[in-house]
Amino acid sequence: MKVREARLTDLKNLSVLFNSYRMFYGKKSDLKVAEEFLRSRIEEKDSKIFVCDFNNELSGFVQLYPIFSSTRVSKYWLLNDYMLMLKKRKRILKVVN
């Protein structure tokens, strides 16, 4: 299992995961919207997306957005989106343990 930053070549598989994530929160299935949104995030570099690559199969992702603190004059990363496929979670936990 590898955790790595998402690439444009991940878009097809990542879009399926992201679409499922959105559906969990009550949004209608729309793979085109999911892919366009993720493509923009990756190309514009306005978020960081990390994927869980398990034997060349994406089984989860996290998406981070930058936030800034005026008082601390610092940049932080907000974990906004997180998904790990349940079926694959058990396999991953066995590998990690």
CYANA upper distance limits for C-alpha pairs under 8 A (distance plus 0.5 A):
  1 MET  CA     52 CYS  CA      7.36
  1 MET  CA     53 ASP  CA      6.20
  1 MET  CA     54 PHE  CA      5.02
  1 MET  CA     55 ASN  CA      7.15
  1 MET  CA     92 ILE  CA      7.70
  1 MET  CA     95 VAL  CA      8.18
  2 LYS  CA     52 CYS  CA      6.33
  2 LYS  CA     53 ASP  CA      5.57
  2 LYS  CA     54 PHE  CA      6.96
  3 VAL  CA     50 PHE  CA      6.99
  3 VAL  CA     51 VAL  CA      6.08
  3 VAL  CA     52 CYS  CA      5.14
  3 VAL  CA     53 ASP  CA      6.58
  4 ARG  CA     50 PHE  CA      5.85
  4 ARG  CA     51 VAL  CA      6.10
  4 ARG  CA     52 CYS  CA      7.30
  4 ARG  CA     53 ASP  CA      7.92
  5 GLU  CA     48 LYS  CA      7.74
  5 GLU  CA     49 ILE  CA      6.29
  5 GLU  CA     50 PHE  CA      4.74
  5 GLU  CA     51 VAL  CA      6.65
  6 ALA  CA     10 ASP  CA      6.82
  6 ALA  CA     42 ILE  CA      8.15
  6 ALA  CA     48 LYS  CA      8.46
  6 ALA  CA     49 ILE  CA      5.99
  6 ALA  CA     50 PHE  CA      5.80
  6 ALA  CA     51 VAL  CA      6.31
  7 ARG  CA     11 LEU  CA      7.73
  7 ARG  CA     42 ILE  CA      7.70
  8 LEU  CA     39 ARG  CA      7.38
  8 LEU  CA     42 ILE  CA      7.52
 10 ASP  CA     14 LEU  CA      6.19
 11 LEU  CA     15 SER  CA      6.13
 11 LEU  CA     35 GLU  CA      6.82
 11 LEU  CA     38 LEU  CA      7.68
 11 LEU  CA     39 ARG  CA      7.49
 12 LYS  CA     16 VAL  CA      7.23
 12 LYS  CA     35 GLU  CA      7.65
 13 ASN  CA     17 LEU  CA      7.18
 13 ASN  CA     58 LEU  CA      7.25
 14 LEU  CA     18 PHE  CA      6.57
 14 LEU  CA     35 GLU  CA      8.44
 14 LEU  CA     58 LEU  CA      7.55
 14 LEU  CA     61 PHE  CA      8.35
 15 SER  CA     19 ASN  CA      6.35
 15 SER  CA     31 LEU  CA      6.78
 15 SER  CA     34 ALA  CA      5.89
 15 SER  CA     35 GLU  CA      5.55
 15 SER  CA     38 LEU  CA      7.69
 16 VAL  CA     20 SER  CA      6.78
 16 VAL  CA     31 LEU  CA      7.15
 16 VAL  CA     34 ALA  CA      8.32
 17 LEU  CA     21 TYR  CA      6.71
 17 LEU  CA     59 SER  CA      8.38
 17 LEU  CA     60 GLY  CA      7.54
 17 LEU  CA     61 PHE  CA      8.36
 17 LEU  CA     83 MET  CA      8.25
 18 PHE  CA     22 ARG  CA      6.74
 18 PHE  CA     34 ALA  CA      6.81
 19 ASN  CA     23 MET  CA      6.69
 19 ASN  CA     29 SER  CA      6.68
 19 ASN  CA     30 ASP  CA      7.06
 19 ASN  CA     31 LEU  CA      6.47
 19 ASN  CA     34 ALA  CA      6.23
 20 SER  CA     24 PHE  CA      6.73
 20 SER  CA     29 SER  CA      8.00
 21 TYR  CA     25 TYR  CA      7.35
 21 TYR  CA     83 MET  CA      7.17
 22 ARG  CA     26 GLY  CA      7.17
 22 ARG  CA     27 LYS  CA      5.91
 22 ARG  CA     28 LYS  CA      8.13
 22 ARG  CA     29 SER  CA      8.18
 23 MET  CA     27 LYS  CA      5.14
 23 MET  CA     28 LYS  CA      6.37
 23 MET  CA     29 SER  CA      6.60
 30 ASP  CA     34 ALA  CA      6.86
 31 LEU  CA     35 GLU  CA      6.54
 32 LYS  CA     36 GLU  CA      6.60
 33 VAL  CA     37 PHE  CA      6.53
 34 ALA  CA     38 LEU  CA      6.70
 35 GLU  CA     39 ARG  CA      6.41
 36 GLU  CA     40 SER  CA      6.68
 37 PHE  CA     41 ARG  CA      6.85
 38 LEU  CA     42 ILE  CA      6.68
 39 ARG  CA     43 GLU  CA      6.47
 40 SER  CA     44 GLU  CA      6.14
 40 SER  CA     45 LYS  CA      8.38
 41 ARG  CA     45 LYS  CA      6.11
 41 ARG  CA     46 ASP  CA      6.12
 41 ARG  CA     47 SER  CA      6.23
 41 ARG  CA     48 LYS  CA      8.24
 42 ILE  CA     46 ASP  CA      7.82
 42 ILE  CA     47 SER  CA      7.60
 42 ILE  CA     48 LYS  CA      7.92
 42 ILE  CA     49 ILE  CA      8.15
 46 ASP  CA     65 TYR  CA      7.50
 46 ASP  CA     66 PRO  CA      8.08
 47 SER  CA     63 GLN  CA      7.26
 47 SER  CA     64 LEU  CA      6.07
 47 SER  CA     65 TYR  CA      5.25
 47 SER  CA     66 PRO  CA      7.29
 48 LYS  CA     63 GLN  CA      6.17
 48 LYS  CA     64 LEU  CA      5.58
 48 LYS  CA     65 TYR  CA      7.09
 49 ILE  CA     61 PHE  CA      7.34
 49 ILE  CA     62 VAL  CA      6.19
 49 ILE  CA     63 GLN  CA      4.91
 49 ILE  CA     64 LEU  CA      6.85
 50 PHE  CA     61 PHE  CA      5.99
 50 PHE  CA     62 VAL  CA      5.86
 50 PHE  CA     63 GLN  CA      6.99
 51 VAL  CA     58 LEU  CA      7.07
 51 VAL  CA     59 SER  CA      8.02
 51 VAL  CA     60 GLY  CA      6.18
 51 VAL  CA     61 PHE  CA      4.74
 51 VAL  CA     62 VAL  CA      7.08
 52 CYS  CA     58 LEU  CA      6.17
 52 CYS  CA     59 SER  CA      6.08
 52 CYS  CA     60 GLY  CA      5.54
 52 CYS  CA     61 PHE  CA      6.46
 53 ASP  CA     57 GLU  CA      5.97
 53 ASP  CA     58 LEU  CA      5.22
 53 ASP  CA     59 SER  CA      6.87
 53 ASP  CA     60 GLY  CA      8.22
 54 PHE  CA     58 LEU  CA      6.68
 54 PHE  CA     59 SER  CA      7.07
 54 PHE  CA     92 ILE  CA      8.11
 59 SER  CA     84 LEU  CA      6.41
 59 SER  CA     85 MET  CA      6.09
 59 SER  CA     88 LYS  CA      6.80
 59 SER  CA     89 ARG  CA      8.38
 60 GLY  CA     82 TYR  CA      8.10
 60 GLY  CA     83 MET  CA      5.70
 60 GLY  CA     84 LEU  CA      4.56
 60 GLY  CA     85 MET  CA      6.46
 61 PHE  CA     81 ASP  CA      8.30
 61 PHE  CA     82 TYR  CA      6.34
 61 PHE  CA     83 MET  CA      5.95
 61 PHE  CA     84 LEU  CA      7.06
 62 VAL  CA     79 LEU  CA      7.67
 62 VAL  CA     80 ASN  CA      8.08
 62 VAL  CA     81 ASP  CA      5.85
 62 VAL  CA     82 TYR  CA      4.86
 62 VAL  CA     83 MET  CA      6.98
 63 GLN  CA     79 LEU  CA      6.66
 63 GLN  CA     80 ASN  CA      6.37
 63 GLN  CA     81 ASP  CA      5.47
 63 GLN  CA     82 TYR  CA      7.09
 64 LEU  CA     77 TRP  CA      6.32
 64 LEU  CA     78 LEU  CA      5.77
 64 LEU  CA     79 LEU  CA      5.09
 64 LEU  CA     80 ASN  CA      6.17
 64 LEU  CA     81 ASP  CA      7.59
 65 TYR  CA     77 TRP  CA      5.99
 65 TYR  CA     78 LEU  CA      5.66
 65 TYR  CA     79 LEU  CA      7.22
 65 TYR  CA     80 ASN  CA      7.34
 66 PRO  CA     75 LYS  CA      7.13
 66 PRO  CA     76 TYR  CA      6.22
 66 PRO  CA     77 TRP  CA      5.10
 66 PRO  CA     78 LEU  CA      6.62
 67 ILE  CA     75 LYS  CA      6.30
 67 ILE  CA     76 TYR  CA      5.74
 67 ILE  CA     77 TRP  CA      6.47
 67 ILE  CA     78 LEU  CA      7.12
 68 PHE  CA     73 VAL  CA      7.71
 68 PHE  CA     74 SER  CA      6.28
 68 PHE  CA     75 LYS  CA      4.99
 68 PHE  CA     76 TYR  CA      6.49
 69 SER  CA     73 VAL  CA      5.92
 69 SER  CA     74 SER  CA      5.85
 69 SER  CA     75 LYS  CA      6.88
 69 SER  CA     76 TYR  CA      8.18
 70 SER  CA     74 SER  CA      7.59
 84 LEU  CA     88 LYS  CA      8.03
 84 LEU  CA     89 ARG  CA      6.94
 85 MET  CA     89 ARG  CA      6.47
 86 LEU  CA     90 LYS  CA      7.63
 87 LYS  CA     91 ARG  CA      8.14
 88 LYS  CA     92 ILE  CA      6.71
 89 ARG  CA     93 LEU  CA      6.59
 90 LYS  CA     94 LYS  CA      6.79
 91 ARG  CA     95 VAL  CA      6.94
 92 ILE  CA     96 VAL  CA      6.69
 93 LEU  CA     97 ASN  CA      6.52
